[in-house]
């Protein structure tokens, strides 16, 4: 599944290590999520959407509007 999590992380000047702390997971696991090697659990997508103040639809390319509707 293609996700915007890398773009959002970079746009917010965060390292993978910083985001992995938010998600309470290992940095190497988060890296696999970004590269699409592992599917990210829904609960983590929700945490990221809340952290970046955006919608799940934006994270998974169902909309190009980053603002919560």
Buried (B, 14 or more C-beta within 10 A) or exposed (E): EEBBBBEBBEEEEBEBEEBBEBBEBEBEBBBBBBEEEEEBEEEBBEBBBEBBEBBBBBBBEEBEEBEEE
